[in-house]
Amino acid sequence: MIDLRDLVVRLGSPPQAVVKRISFSVEAGGSYGLVGESGCGKSTTLNMIAGLEDISSGEIRIAGVDRDVPQADDTNKAFVLIQNR
């Protein structure tokens, strides 16, 4: 399961929220689509899940484990981003 709670990402100088309080869960074996206009935070959200973008506030749990706590197991298996232009 992937569980996101109240995620916020602030970027720039001065920092501005580019992702504002996103929350959702995806059950193990499930799928979830992020749909929206260009610049609405889809890629940033996926980058946060994958650990490529820092979280300003909120939490991400993968298989019940906090994403920001390094793990020796395989909780982070695969993330796919498909962009259709």
MOJO-V797627 format. One record per pair of residues at least 24 apart in sequence whose ideal C-beta (glycine too) atoms are under 6 Angstrom apart, sorted by the first residue. I is the first residue (numbers start at 0). J is the second residue. D is the distance in Angstrom with one decimal. If there is no record, write none. Layout:
BEGIN
((I J D) (I J D))
END
This chain:
BEGIN
((0 26 5.6) (0 27 5.2) (1 25 4.5) (1 61 5.5) (2 60 4.5) (3 59 5.4) (4 57 5.6) (4 58 5.1) (5 57 4.1) (6 57 3.8) (7 55 4.7) (7 56 4.5) (7 57 5.6) (8 43 5.7) (8 55 5.3) (9 55 4.4) (17 43 6.0) (18 43 5.3) (18 44 5.9) (45 80 5.2) (49 78 4.7))
END
